[in-house]
């Protein structure tokens, strides 16, 4: 929305800052928060690792390949991608 110069702060940082606007989604996912948190925490738990390594023991590599995520890192995924993985876990934990 706007850039804030270092003089706007005390003490002034050595970089410009930016004001952003976030918009809440109108439709909330139907996934249980605990499952989504578990997936996100595991995915980002080992920085710079591919999902096939960081989610080992949480989601099988075959499922990650099927979803097209096995060669990606957590920071490359969208919120919807994390929701897909949480949906997989939810479907497996009901049985």
C-alpha positions as CSV (number, residue, x, y, z in Angstrom):
1,X,0.0,0.0,0.0
2,X,2.8,2.4,0.9
3,X,6.6,2.5,1.6
4,X,7.8,3.9,4.9
5,X,11.2,5.5,5.0
6,X,13.7,4.7,7.8
7,X,13.0,8.1,9.4
8,X,9.5,6.9,10.3
9,X,11.0,4.8,13.1
10,X,13.1,5.4,16.1
11,X,15.8,4.2,15.9
12,X,15.7,4.3,12.1
13,X,16.4,0.9,10.4
14,X,18.8,0.7,7.4
15,X,16.0,-0.4,5.1
16,X,12.7,0.9,3.8
17,X,9.5,-0.8,5.2
18,X,6.3,-1.5,3.4
19,X,2.7,-1.4,4.6
20,X,0.6,-4.3,3.1
21,X,-3.1,-5.2,3.3
22,X,-4.2,-8.8,4.0
23,X,-7.7,-9.9,3.1
24,X,-9.3,-12.7,5.0
25,X,-10.8,-15.5,2.9
26,X,-14.6,-15.5,2.9
27,X,-14.9,-19.3,2.8
28,X,-12.9,-20.9,5.6
29,X,-11.5,-24.4,4.9
30,X,-13.4,-27.3,6.4
31,X,-10.1,-28.9,7.5
32,X,-9.5,-29.3,11.2
33,X,-7.0,-26.7,12.3
34,X,-4.8,-29.3,14.2
35,X,-4.2,-31.2,10.9
36,X,-3.4,-28.2,8.9
37,X,-1.0,-27.0,11.6
38,X,0.7,-30.4,11.7
39,X,1.3,-30.4,8.0
40,X,2.6,-26.8,7.9
41,X,4.8,-27.4,11.0
42,X,6.3,-30.6,9.5
43,X,6.8,-29.0,6.1
44,X,8.7,-26.0,7.5
45,X,10.4,-28.0,10.3
46,X,13.5,-28.7,8.2
47,X,14.4,-25.5,6.3
48,X,15.4,-25.8,2.7
49,X,14.5,-29.5,2.6
50,X,12.3,-31.0,-0.1
51,X,8.8,-32.0,1.1
52,X,9.7,-35.6,0.5
53,X,12.2,-35.4,3.3
54,X,10.5,-33.0,5.7
55,X,7.2,-34.8,5.6
56,X,8.6,-38.3,5.8
57,X,6.6,-40.1,8.4
58,X,3.6,-37.7,8.0
59,X,2.6,-38.1,4.3
60,X,4.0,-41.0,2.2
61,X,6.2,-40.0,-0.7
62,X,3.9,-41.7,-3.2
63,X,1.1,-39.3,-2.2
64,X,3.4,-36.3,-2.5
65,X,4.4,-37.5,-6.0
66,X,0.7,-38.0,-6.9
67,X,-0.1,-34.4,-5.7
68,X,3.0,-33.1,-7.6
69,X,4.8,-31.9,-4.4
70,X,7.6,-34.3,-3.8
71,X,10.3,-32.2,-5.5
72,X,9.2,-28.9,-4.0
73,X,10.1,-27.1,-0.8
74,X,7.5,-25.8,1.6
75,X,8.0,-22.1,0.7
76,X,7.0,-23.0,-2.9
77,X,3.5,-24.1,-2.0
78,X,0.2,-22.2,-1.8
79,X,-2.3,-22.3,1.1
80,X,-4.5,-24.5,-1.1
81,X,-1.6,-27.0,-1.5
82,X,-1.2,-27.3,2.3
83,X,-5.0,-27.8,2.5
84,X,-4.8,-30.7,0.0
85,X,-2.2,-32.4,2.1
86,X,-4.3,-31.8,5.3
87,X,-7.3,-33.3,3.5
88,X,-5.3,-36.4,2.7
89,X,-4.4,-36.8,6.4
90,X,-8.0,-36.2,7.4
91,X,-9.2,-39.0,5.0
92,X,-6.6,-41.4,6.4
93,X,-7.2,-40.7,10.1
94,X,-10.9,-41.4,9.9
95,X,-10.3,-45.1,9.3
